[in-house]
Amino acid sequence: MTAWPQVVDRLVTLLPALPGWLGVTVYDGPPVTQDAPADYVTVGYVVGEDMAGDYEQTTAGLGGMLEESGTVRSELVCTTGNNALPAMRARAFALVDAWQAEISRDQTLGGVLGASGTSSLTVDVQPSANTDGSTQRLTVTLSYFART
């Protein structure tokens, strides 16, 4: 069975429960609303990208265990209507730090990846500021390995 959809489902459930994430809107894929929350994350979707992530499966060894390596791309956005980029940067990095702490604590994502599964985060940083305000975008790639 493919782990990728289960990883996405786990992130959608996990992220709002992390320390400091109260008030962060979590979207499963692209936002389909006119709401404009100050802090939000899109799981399995990044604006302007065609890929939500990827995975590759192989059969390993004599036991025929299925191994899957993959990624899930997400976008974490913190924005304000004023010129407070340092505050938005601090907020975004505090959120991603909580995410990283949870991944370090439980690399199996609550068992979704199996007992020998692993996961890690990579972050791309994109700040912006203009007369409308400041935004800190972090494109977060969760890389995982699952064996079933």
Buried (B, 14 or more C-beta within 10 A) or exposed (E): EEBBEBBBBBBBBBBEEBEEBEEBBBBBEEBEEEEEBBBBBBBBBBEEEEEBBEBEBEEEEEEEEBBBBBBBBBBBBBBBEEBBBEBBBEBBBBBBEBBBEBBEEBBBBEEBBBEEBBBEBEBEEEBEBEEEBBBBBBBBBBBBBBBB
